[in-house]
Amino acid sequence: MSSPIHAPKKRQYAPGESQLYYGSAEGQYPADLPDYHQPAAAENIPVPQQAQFVDLMNYPPDPRDLYTPLEVRLPSGLSVLPNPTDSHTVSLHYQSPTIRAVPKTESLLHETKIPLGLVISPYRTPENGEEAVPVVGDGTIARCRRCRGYINPYVQFIDGGNRWRCPLCGLPNDVPQNFQWNPTPDHPGGRYNRLELNHSVVDFVATVEYLRGPPQVPAYVFLLNVSHGVINSGMLHTAIRAISENLERIPNQRSAQVAIICYDVSLYYFAMPPGGGFNMLVVSDLEEAYLPRCYDILVNLSEFRQSVDDLLSRLPDLFADSRTAGSATGPALEGALALLAPTGGKIILLSASAPTIGKGALATDEARRQDTQKVLQYFQVSESGLHPRENAQEPDSEKSASAFYHAFAISCVKACVSVDMFLAGDRYDYLGVATLSLVPHYTSGQVFYYPGFNAGVHEDAVKLAVELGRLLAMPGLLEAEMRVRCSRGIAVKAMHGNFFVQASSRVVMPAIPMDQSYAVQLQIEETLMENMVLFQTAALHTTASGERRIRVLNLALPTTDSASEVFASANSLAITALLAKETVQRTSVLSLEDRRERLCRKLADICAAYMATNKTHSAHLQLLLPPNLKTLPILILGLFKKIAHIDIERMHDARSYARVVLASANIEQLIQYIYPNIYSLHNMPEEVGFVGSEGVLVMPTPLPLTSTCWESHGLYLIDDGQVIYLVVARHAVPRLINDVFGVADYSVLQSRKLNLPEVDTAISQRIRAIIGKIRERRGAIHYPSVCVIKDDDSSGNPVLRSAVAQALIHDRVDSLRFSYKQFLVKVYGK
């Protein structure tokens, strides 16, 4: 068997026990395809191509091209910093622009068809080696008198240094007297040593005028569903154990408050005296649910810890014999809000059934029948799968079934209460994710979805426990308000994300979770006269320790009057994130078919504009883009497929959860979700799976997302940030299956969630190390479970196989009727 250049010469798992495997058969891959079996660390990113354009019909997208860095070069003399590069690089992680050279006119922006916007991550996990955000604590906060922008490294000092010119609106302002001294103790110096003039991202300790009252302290109300389905699945026991084990990780232990409310067809409040023990108070009137007159329901965690522990240890026994099937989710949420209304805080809901009783109840059986009927009207079901009927309008499963949750979310925002939801259930049960997720959406909360949850499955129990523990330990920002300011001539058009919009450029968030991102659409209202524009985001918030602060993010970008420079500075990742959040926005009145059509049209417009601008007409070149945008079509197709995918049994909840992920994830998580990593595990080079010379585990090189690069005897790992899929090819040799899974052969292996056994073999240890590295992803709150999928059409789980079909973006999907190249032809035809 011949080998490609640089293939590792070592024994691998291939048919024939004595056969040496050196890679793929000659001619199996395209001639210009890179060697995807070579290890590459994350930082070993190839140098951007120098060609003027890339022919997308001949270029196979390389996954390593996704994160090719783009530089921003500001005109000299526009910053008070002698070398603003380092500070500016950090600011790009907090505010990622879709274009890094802003057009000077709206007509030029319209000519390029590239959307102008920002993807903002105000509270992100720092990268390795990155310094913490500096804090200015001397009480001197210099702001513009007209636009209220904050002083930053891009201001200009005039009149002998007595005044500073605002880079946002151009108004001269007086320099505060205290600005001449460095606030850092033992480091005297002038104004140029101040932190706000040396860092693009900075925190100001808020002064009295920013305080409306005492800072909010962390307060948690655990809302536990105790109906029969929750207990039978083991979710209640798993959740109680996770809460008990992670109480110590809650931030600000001395001030944190907790309460526990259970519900099924009634509400169960628990009063906890300080000396230990508890009293259960039952409220059965769900139409006019009231809060019991008791002052020991929401208690201080440090003072009442013994009572909280007693309650948690007894809860499983209290409801062990419950046979109640109803779920009064709406009244339970109202009860939790009444408890937190005076102070604000966080509601953590854990449920395994759709609301069926009281306010906000959903007609579960009827809704499922209607959904199935709508799907069958749109799709033609055959043995090969689902095929859209001609001229049939696709049903939109994202419309809320009840206005109650929208009104409830607004009440939560007013009371500064955020809501997180953990929703689990049988794979075929309708949980109402589309409706329930309205509340976390407007209150800046998070949704965790567990289809087919069974605590008896190790992966399910561990995933719920780890994610709940990470949520409790996360030091989020509380009672936040965020506003985006732009240089004169640029205005905020719309904002998308998990928050409540009060104005076009101002949003309210009861909490800011770590590593969530928000999209801002911008428009050019008048010609930009300056060589640089500034975007400033200010987030007023309370830290987990109870300190009121203002986080200010500054991003300066050059302007240009050249369309070629606009295309060369475009960022495909930020464009994809902006389009994703715009497409799944809650307020959209478009059908899903219309949303997908808009995505395709947008890509077609960008391609047509580039070819028209660069005059690259040729009979041999069909579809062209600059090198920095060559991955944009494959990313748009991945987003297209993620939105379009429908599974008939789980149409509502699966699609609704996909919308939740796309609306809240930061850029890295979002790209990972729509463009997953695929690794070949059966022929890894020797160094992969071991700690390298730099002290970091060496990961495999990701493969292109196409089955043409797969081998019929291989073992592959697919990682989309939510689930880790281990795909076993149907001709995998028994020795490989035995060494990894500890079973005899392919016929014995089952497609299911699996806790990978600790087989005492080298390949098993290496794969478990790779999975462990993936689960330690920086800033990730989700803990991906492992699912084994057999590459066999006649057996296995159809839901798991459909997940693989989504991951192979190049390949044809029957429900979409085209592959990657056919998608390019479809785009070009527009």
N, C-alpha and C positions, 0 to 999 in steps of 0.2 A: 504493500500500500504506500503510494508516494505521499510525500509530506510537503506542505507549503514552507516557504522560507521562514526561518526563526521558530519553527514549531518545536516545542519541548520534546526531546528524545527520551521518553521514559515510558514504562509500561502503563497502559490505561485500560479502562473498562470498555472493551470492544468485543464483538462476537469472535469466538475462538480463543480458548484459554491461553494458547501459546503465541497469539498474535501480538505483535508490537504495534501500538497505535501512535501515530505521529500527527494526527490532525484530520482534516477533511479530505475526502477524495479529490483528486485534481480535477478542476473544472466545475466543482459543485458551486463555488461562490463566483460572483462576477470578477472579472480580471482586475478591476480597479478597487476591489473591496479591501480595506485594511485588514491586517491580521488581528482579529478580535479575540484571539486566545492568549494574547500577551498581557501580563499584569500591568496595571497602571494605577498609581496612587492618585488620589483626588486632585492633588496639586499639579500633577503632570499633564497639564492641559495643552493641547497643540497650539502652535502659534496661528493666529487668524490668517486665512488665506489672503494673498495679495491680489488675486484676480479681481477684475472689475465687476464680474458677475458670475453666477453659477447657474448652469443649466440643470434645473431640478429633475428633468426627465431622465437624465443620465447619472445624476449624483445620488448615491445611496446615503441617506442621512446617517451620520455617525453619532451615537449617543454622547460621545465626548465633546462634540461641538456645541452642546447645549449651553455650557457654562463658560464659553470663551469670553474673557473679560474685555470690556470696552473702556477706553480712557476718556476723561473729560479734561480738556485743556482750556482754562480760563484766560482771557486777555490779561496781560501783566498790568500791575498797578491797581487792580480792582479789589484787593484784599489787604487788610492791615497785617496779615501774616506774611513773613518772608518766604515761607514755603508751605502753602496751604494744601499740598497734595494729600498728606496723610489724613488730615482732618476731613478733607473732602471725600476721600475714599470711604471713611466711616459713615459719613452722611448718606452716601449712596445705598448703604444697607438699610437705613431707616426710611428713606424716600427714594424709591426707584422710578425714574422717569421713563416714559415710553420713547422719548426722543431726547438725546443728549446735546443737541444743538437746536434751539428753538427757532422756528421760522419767524421772520420779522413781521409778516403780514398774514392775515387770515386767508387771502387768496393763495399764497404759497403753501400753507398748510392744507388747504382744500385740494390743491394740485397733487400733492403727494398721497392723499387719502389715508395717511397714517394718523391714528387717533392721538391726541395730545392729552397726557394725563400722568398721574402719579399713583404708585402703589405704596401705601404708607404702613409701616410697622412701628408704632410708637414705643412698644414695650417688647423688645426681642431679647433672646438669649445671646449674650456675647460669644463671639467665636474664640477659639483657643488663642490665648495671648492678647486678646483685645482688652483694653483698659475699661473700667467701669465708667459710666457717665459721670463727669465731674459735677460737683454741687457748689453753687454760689450761695453762701449763707450769711452774708453781711447785711442783708436787707436792702441793698441798693439794686433796684430794678429799673433800668433806663428804658423808656418806651417812647415811641413817636407820638406827638400830640395829636396828629391827624388820623393816621391809620392804625394806631395802637400797636404797631410792630415792635419787636424787641431788638435791642442793640445786638450786633452780631459781628463776625469777622469781616463782613463785606461793606461796612459803613465807611464813610469818608469824613475825616476831621477837617474842619474849616475854621476860619477866623482865629488862627493861631492855636488851634486845638481846643478852643472854648465851646465849639458847637460841633455837632455831627449831623451829616446829611443821611436821611433814611433811604436805603436802597430800594424800598418798596414804593414809596410815594414821592420821594425827592424833597420832602420838607426838612429844613434845617431845625435842629433841636439843641437846647442847652445841655451841656455835659454836667451831670450832678457833681457837687463838690466832693463827695466821698469817692468819686471815680478815680481820683489820682492815687489811691492807695490800694495795694494788693490785699484782698481779704484773707489770704492764707497766712496764718501766724508764722513768725520768724522768717518770712520771705518778703521783706519790703521791696517796693518797686513802683514804677509808674503804671499808667493805665494799660500799657501794652503787655503787661504780665497778667492781666486779669483773665480769668478762665473764659468768660463769655466772648472775649476777643481772640481766643486761641483755640476754641473748639466749636465745630459746627453743631454739635449736639451737647446740650447742657441742661442741668436742672437748677431752677431757682427755688430757694425756700420762700414760700409765700408769706407776704406780710399781712397785716391786719385787714387791709381793704379787700383781700381776696377771700376772707373767711366769712361764711354766712352763719356759722355756728360752730360748736365743737366738732373736731374732725371725727369722722365715722370710724368706729372700731369694728373689727371683723365679727360678724354675727352669722351663724349658720343654722338653718332649720332643715333637718332631714325629714323628708316627706316619703314615708315608706308604704308602698302598697302591700297589704297583707291578705289579699284575696287568694283563693285556692290555687290559681294558676301560678302566682308568684312563689308560693310555698312549694308547690309540686316541682317546679323547675329548679329549686334550690337557690334562686336569686336572693331571697330574703336572708338566708343564713350566710351566704357569701358576702352580701353587702354589710351585714351587721359585723361580721368578723373583720372586714376591711376597715370599717369605721373605727372599731375598737383599737385596731393595731396602728392606726394612723392619727389618732387624736393628738399625739405628741408632736406631730409634724405641722399642725395648724399654726400659721404665723401669729405672732403677738399673743403668746399663751396667757400672759397676765391679764389681758383685756378681752380676749375672745369670749364670745357667748355662743351657746348651743341650745337647741331644742329639738325634740323628737316628736313627730306626729305620725301616727299610723292611720290608715283608712282602708275600708272596703265599701260596704253599704252604709257605714257610719264613720264618724271621725273619732279618733282616740288621742286625746291629749294626755301628757304625763307631767304631773307636778313633782318636782324633785327637791325635797328639803336638803339643807346643807349637810346634815349628819349621815346621809346614806338612805337608801330605800327610795320608793316612789309611790305615787297614787295615780291611778288611771281614771280619767274623766271622759265619759262617753257623750258625744253629741250626735243624736240620730235625726234631728230635724235638718234635712239638707236644703230645703227651700229657703229657710231663713237661718242659715248656720251662724252661730255666734261663738265668741271667744269666751271660754269659762273665766269667771272672776277669780283668778288665781295668779299670784305674782311669782311663782316658782316654776314657770314653764320654760321661759327663756332665761337661762342661768349662766353665770360666769363659770367658765370651764375650769379654771384653777381652783376656785373655791368649792365647786360642787362636783369635783371629779369623781369622788366615791359614789355619789348618787348616779352619775352618768354611767359609770362602769356597771353598777348594779342593774340598771335598766337594760343596758345592752346585753348583759349576760342572761337576763330573764325573758327578753322579747321572743326568742324562738319558741320557748315553751308556752308562752301566752297564746300564741296563734297557731300552735302545731296542729290542732284538730279542726282548723277552719275549713268549711266547705262552701263558703260564700263565693259566688262567681262574679258579683257586681263590682264596679269600680267607680267611685264618686270622685274622680280626679278634679273636676272643676271646683266643687265645694272645698276640697282639701287645699287646693291652691289659694282660695280665698281666705281660708283659715290661717294659712302660713303667712299670707300678706298682712292680715290684721295683726299678727304677732310682731312682724318686723316694721310695720308702718311708722312707729315713733322713732326708730333708730336707723332704718335701712339695713341692708345685709344681703345674704345669699340664700336662695331656696335650692336644695338639691333633691330632685324628685327621682325616685327609683320605682319603676313600674314594669309589669309584664303583660298588661292588657289594655285595650283601648277604653276610653271613658264610656260608661254605659248608663250611669245614673246621675241625676241632678243636672245642674248647669253645665253646659259644654258637652253633654252626652252625644255620642256618635252612634248612628244606626249601623252597627258593625255588619251584621248579616246582609242587610239590604244594600249597604254600600259595596260590599264585596261582590254581590250579584250584579249590581249596576256596573262596577268596574270591569268585571269579566265580560259582560255584554258589550261594553264600549270597545274593549280590546278586540273582541271577535268581530265587531263591525269594521274595525280598521284593518285588522290582519286576516290573512288567509292562512289557516293552520294546516300544515302538511307534514308528512313524515320527515322532511328535511328541515323543518323549523317553521318560523313565522315569516310571512312575506306580506308587505303592505299591499292593500288593494289599490287599484288604480283610482285616482281622483277621490280618495277617502281622506277626510280630515282627521288627524290623529287626536285622541282625547288628551286633555291636559289634566294630569293627576295632582297638580300642585295647588289647586284652588281650595281654600279653606272651607271646611264643612260647617263651621260655626263661627259667628262673629263674637262669641263670648271671649275667646282667647285673645283676639285683637284688643278688645276693650280692657281685658285684664292686664295685658302687657303695658298698655298706656298707664294704667293705675300703678303698676310696678315702677315704671320710669319716674313718675311723680314722687313716689316714696323712696326712690333710689335703691330699688331691690332688683338684683339680677337673678336669673333662674337657669340652672343647669339641669339637664335631663338625661337619665340613664334608662333607655327603653329596650326591653328584651322580650322575646316571645318565640313561639313556634314559627318555623319557616313559612308556614302557610297562613298564619294569623295576621289580621289587619290591626296594626297598632295605632294608626292615625298619626304617623310621623309628620305628614304634611301639615296637619292642623296644629298639633302640639308644638312643633318647632317654631310656630309664630312667636311664642313667648320668649324663648332664648334669642330669637332674631332681634327683637326690638329692645330687649334688656341686656344685650351684649353677653349673653350666656353661651353655653356650648351644649351640643347634643351628642350622645354616645349611643350607638345602635348595635344591638346584638341579635341578629336573626338566628333562629334555631338554638337559643341559649339552653344549655343543660349543664348545671353545676357538676354533674357526674363526669363530664368531659373536662379533663385537666386544662386544656387550652381555654375553654370558656371561663372557668372559674378564675384562672390566673389573670386573664385579660381584664375582667371586670374588677378584680381586686387591685391590680396594678394601676389601672386608669383612675379608679376612684381615689386611691392613695395619692397619685400624682396631682389630682385636682385639689385635694385638701392641702397638700404641701405647697402648692403654687402661690407665690407671693404676688397676687394680682394688685392692680391699682383700683382704688375705690372712688365712687362719686365723681366721675370724670366728665369734663366738657372739652371738646376738641374743636379747634377752628383753624382753617387753612387760609393764609394770606398770600397774595401774589403781587409781583411788580405791576406797576401801572401799565394798563393795556391788556392784561390777562385777567380773566375772571373764572371762578368756579362754576361749572355748568351743572354738575350733579355729583353726588357721593353715594357709594355703594358699600354695604357691609352690614355687620351686626351692630346696629345702633339705631337711635331714634333721631331723625333729622328735624331740627328746629328751624334752620334756614339753609340756603343753598351752600353756605360755607361753614356751617356750625352744626355740630351734632352733640347729643347727650348720651352718655354711657354710664349706667350704674356701676359698671366694672370694666376694666380693660384686662382680659386674660393675656398671658404671655404668648407671644408668637402668633397672634392673629394679625391679619392685614386688612386694609381698607383701601378701596379704589376711589380716585378723584378724577373726574372728567373736567378738562379745562378747555377754554375757548379764548381766542384772540379777538378782542373787541376793537382795538385800534393799532395802528402801526407802532412797532417797538423801535424807539429811537436809540436806545442804549445798546452797548456791546455785550451786556450781561443782564440776566433776569434772576430774580430771587424768589424762591418758594419757601415760606415759613409756616410750619405747623406748631401750634402751641396747645398742649394738653394740660389743663388744670386738673389735679388729682390729689388723692390722699394715699399715702403709702401704707403698706401693711402694718408698719410700726406706728401709724397714727399721725404722720407729719404731712402737712399740706405743702405741695410743691407744684411747680410749673415746668413741664418738660418742653423745651424749645428745640425744634429741628430746623436747620437751615440748609438749603440746597441751592447753590448758584450754578447756572448753566449759561454757556455762551449763546449768542443769537447769530443767525445767518440769513442771507438772502439767496442762498444757493440750494436748489432742490437736491442736487447730488449729495451735499453735505448732510441734509436732513435724512436721506436714505442711509448714508454711511453711518449715521449716529443712532439709528433706530435700534431698539432693544426688543428682540422677539419674545423674551420671557415676560417682560413687563407688559407688552402688548397683549399677550395671551391671557395674563392674569386680569388685566383690565376688561377685556372682552368677556372672560368667563364670569366675572362678578356682575357685569352689566347684563349678560344674558340671563342669569338666574335671579335677577333682582325681584324682590317680592311685589313691587308695584307694577310690574309689567303686565299689560293686557294682551300681549301677543300669545298666540298658540305656540306650542313647541315646534310645530312645523315652520312657523314664521320665524322663530328664533334661530333655528338651524339654517334657514334660508338666508337670514341676515349675516350669519357667520360666513357662509360661503360667498355671499356677495361682497363682504368686506375684504376678504382675502383676494377675490378677483379684482376688485378696484385697486388694491395696493400693487398687485402684479402688473396690471394694465398701466398704472401710473408710472411705474418704474421703467417699463419698456418704452413708454412714450417719452419720458424724460431723457433717457439715455440713447434713444434712437437705435436700439439693438435689434432691428428687424432682420431676420434671417430665415431662410427656408429650413435650416437644419436645427435651429434652436426654437423650442416650442414654448417654454415657460422659464422666465429668468427672474432672479432676485440677487441683490448684493450678498456677499458672503456672510455678513452679520445677520441676515434675515433668512438664510437658507433652511433653517429649522422651523420657520414659522408655519409653512403648510402642514408639516407632520404634527405640530402641536395643535393647530386648529382642527385637524382631522381627529386627533385624540380627544379633544374637547367635544367635537361633533359626535363622536361615537359614545362618549360618556353620557351626553344628554339624550341621545337617541335610543340608547339601549333600553329594552323593555323585556321583563320576564313576566309571563302572564300570571303566575301565582303571587308575585310580590311587587306588582307594578307600582302601587302607591308608595309603599315604605322604602323600597330600594331606590327609586328615582328621587324621592324626597330627601333621603339621606345624602345622595350624591349632590343635590343642590346645596344642602347644609355644608358639606365639605368645601365645595367650590366657593361658597359665599364667605367663608371664614378663614380658610387656610392661607398662610403666607406663600410667597412665590415659590420657595423650594418645595414645600409640601404640596402645593397645587400642581406644579409641574410633575412631581413624582406620582401624583394620583392619576393624571391623564397620560403620562408618558413613563410607565414603570421601567425599572431596571430589570433586565433579564440576564442571568449568569449561567454559563455552562459549568456544571459541577463534575461531570464524569471524566473530563480531560483537563483538569486544572494544572497549571505549571507548579513546580515543586514549592515555590515560595509562597503561593497563595494559601491563605488560611493559617499562616504563622506570623508572629510578630517580626517585623523587619528591622533593619539596622537603625531606623529612626524611632523605634519603640512603638510603632503603630502597626496594627494588623493589616497585612496586605490583602486587599480585596480583589476579586476577579475583575476582568475588563467587561463592561456591559456589551451585550450583543445587539445588533439591529433588531427591531421588533417585527420580525418576519419568520415564518416557519421554514423558509428556504435555507436559513442558516442553521437549522436544527438537524440532528441526526436521529435516525430511527431507533438507535440503541442508547440514546442519551438520557441524562437526568438534568433538569433545568430548574432554576429558581427564579420566580417572578416576585418582585417587591414593588407594591404600589403605595406603601406607607400605611395602609390599613390592614392588609393581609399579606402573608408570605405564602406563595403557592409553590409546592414542589411537584413539578410535572414529570412523570415517569413515562418515557416512550414505550410503546408496546413491545419492542424488540430488545429492551434492556436485558443484559445478561443476568442470570440468577445471582452470580457472585456480587455484582454491584448492589442488587436489591437486598441481599443478605447482609452485606457490609454496612449499609446505611440504615435499613429498617428492621433488621433482625428477623426477617421472614424468609421462607424458602425461595419463592419465585414470584413472578408477576401475577399469576392467577390467585395467589393467596392475599396479595396486597389489596386494600380497600381504599376507595376515594372518600376521604373524611378528614375532619380536624384531627390533628395528631400531635401529641407531645413526643418529639423525636427521641427515640430510645438512645440511651448512652451505650452504644455498641463499642466494644474495645477494638476499634479499627482506626487506622490513620485517617481514612476519608470521613468517617463519622465524626471524629474529633474536629476535623477542619471545617466541615459543614456546620457543626454546632457553634464553632467559633465565629463563622461568618454570620449566622443568624443572630448570635449574641451581639455582634457589632452593629448589625442593622437595628436591633431593638434599642441600642444605646444612642440612636441618632440624636444629634444636638437639638435641644428645644422641643423634642417630640413628646406630646402627652399621650398619644395613642401607642398602645402596645400591640404590635401585629401578631396575630396568632398564625400557626402553621397549618396549612391544608394540603393534603396529598391528593393529586389528581392523576388518574390513569388516562393515558392517551388512547382511549378505546371508545368508539362511538356506541358500542352495544352495551356498555356497563358504566357505572360511575354516576356521579351526581350531576344532573344537567345544569344546575346553578353554578357549580364549580367550573364546568367546561365553558359556560358562557363567559366567565371571568377571564379565562385564557383567550377566548375569542376577542374580547375587548382589548387585551394587552397586545395582541399581535396586530398593530395598527396598519401595517403594510398589507396584510392579507384581506381577502374579500370576506365580508360579512353579509349573509343572505338578506337580513332585514334592511341593510343599507344599499345593497346591490352593486357595490363597487369596492375596489381596493385602493391603495395609495395612488398609483399611477392613474387609475380611472377617476379618482377624486381630482387630480391635477387637470385632467382633460375636462372634467365638469367645470372646474374653476375657469380654465382657459376659454371654454365655450361661452362663458358669460361676458 
